[in-house]
Amino acid sequence: MSGIRILRGLRMNKTIYVRDEDVATWEKARELAGDKLSPIISAALRRFVAEQEAASQGFERLELVYNDAESGGLPRHKAFFGRWVFPPTDAAVTKSEGGTKKYFCVVAITAKGSIATLSWSETDARTTFKTFDVYNSFESATSNKEIAWAIRAARKKIGVPIEELDI
């Protein structure tokens, strides 16, 4: 490796120009951050880059607002980058054998390739609390027997990948 040096943790000074109308915001942020704006700027830039990369791959910021079954019905608000398969406005639906209960499932593919679900049931227009889960894959999501039907429907909706065999 002649002539090449790798420097780790190298600090570089960068100049940021602030518009006159943004100076008050800049100064307030500096004051709140204890004169340590670099980590805040870096975090904002990481978030910006992640959002732009997700958007360039067809993902958008998705939000879910629901009363959480896992916490006794406390309200929750979750957001992530992804793509709806079954959006909240068109959730996957199935009925119980007797037809007295309906099961609903919202399914999204996240920007990181996970499967996010929100599921609940209704009996005579009475909704149960909702359950939010994230799975590594469609296969792992089908291990949840309560939503396996919706995961299979989601896979069919987006298309089943072809497994090329060299046999």
Summary of the structure (lengths in Angstrom):
residues: 167
radius of gyration: 23.1
end to end distance: 44.4
largest distance: 76.2
contacts: 372
relative contact order: 0.11
helix: 32%
strand: 32%
